[in-house]
């Protein structure tokens, strides 16, 4: 009986540290690979950088559009800009104009 008692005693003594090690491993894996873990944080950081770059590009395009629209307002009408935009949109040109085609749109 003493051998069985010794086995039970040692098993009970080893059970708590074993469970503690399993809990530490579980939380360690969750820390690295969980929904809010290190890998997810790195991924979100990269997505944030891409979104910031897209925002910068869109803001610069908006600024360009605002400059063009500012020149076409009635209170500060720029006739050269109006002529340029009309020719660009309608595809017309003056007979004395030289037309140079490029790949830029």
C-alpha positions in Angstrom: 0.0 0.0 0.0 2.8 2.4 0.7 3.9 2.4 -3.0 0.4 3.3 -4.2 0.2 6.0 -1.5 3.6 7.4 -2.5 2.6 7.5 -6.2 -0.7 9.4 -5.4 1.2 11.8 -3.2 3.8 12.6 -5.8 1.1 12.9 -8.5 -0.9 15.4 -6.4 2.3 17.3 -5.7 3.2 17.5 -9.4 -0.3 18.3 -10.6 -0.3 22.0 -9.6 3.0 22.9 -11.2 2.0 21.0 -14.3 -1.3 22.9 -14.6 0.5 26.1 -14.0 2.9 25.4 -16.8 0.0 24.6 -19.1 -1.7 27.9 -18.2 1.5 29.8 -18.9 1.9 28.1 -22.2 -1.7 28.9 -23.1 -1.4 32.6 -22.3 2.0 32.8 -24.0 0.5 31.4 -27.3 -2.4 33.8 -27.0 -0.1 36.7 -26.4 1.7 35.9 -29.7 -1.0 34.6 -31.9 -4.3 35.8 -30.4 -6.8 38.3 -31.9 -4.9 41.1 -30.0 -1.5 39.4 -30.0 1.8 40.5 -31.3 1.2 39.2 -34.8 -2.1 40.9 -35.1 -0.5 44.2 -33.8 2.2 44.0 -36.5 -0.4 43.3 -39.2 -2.6 46.3 -38.0 0.5 48.5 -37.9 1.3 47.7 -41.5 -2.3 48.2 -42.6 -2.3 51.6 -40.8 0.8 52.7 -42.7 -0.8 51.7 -46.0 -4.0 53.6 -45.1 -2.0 56.7 -44.1 -0.2 56.6 -47.5 -3.5 56.4 -49.3 -4.8 59.3 -47.2 -1.8 61.4 -48.2 -2.3 60.6 -51.9 -6.0 61.4 -51.7 -5.3 64.7 -49.8 -2.8 65.8 -52.5 -5.3 65.0 -55.3 -8.0 66.9 -53.4 -5.7 69.9 -53.0 -5.0 69.9 -56.8 -8.7 69.7 -57.5 -9.3 72.6 -55.1 -6.7 74.7 -56.9 -8.3 74.1 -60.2 -11.8 74.8 -58.9 -10.5 78.0 -57.2 -9.3 79.2 -60.6 -12.7 78.4 -62.2 -14.9 80.3 -59.6 -16.8 83.3 -60.9 -15.3 85.7 -58.4 -11.7 84.9 -59.4 -12.1 83.5 -62.9 -8.8 82.7 -64.6 -9.5 82.8 -68.3 -6.4 80.8 -69.3 -7.3 78.0 -66.9 -10.9 78.0 -68.2 -9.7 77.8 -71.7 -7.3 75.0 -70.8 -9.9 73.0 -69.0 -12.5 73.5 -71.8 -10.0 72.3 -74.4 -9.0 69.3 -72.3 -12.5 68.2 -71.5 -14.1 68.8 -74.9 -11.0 67.8 -77.0 -10.9 71.0 -79.0 -7.9 72.8 -80.1 -7.1 76.0 -82.0 -5.9 75.6 -85.6 -2.6 77.2 -84.7 -1.9 75.0 -81.7 0.7 72.3 -81.7 -0.6 69.1 -80.1 1.9 66.8 -78.3 0.4 63.4 -77.3 1.8 61.7 -74.2 0.8 58.6 -72.2 -0.2 60.6 -69.2 -4.0 60.9 -68.7 
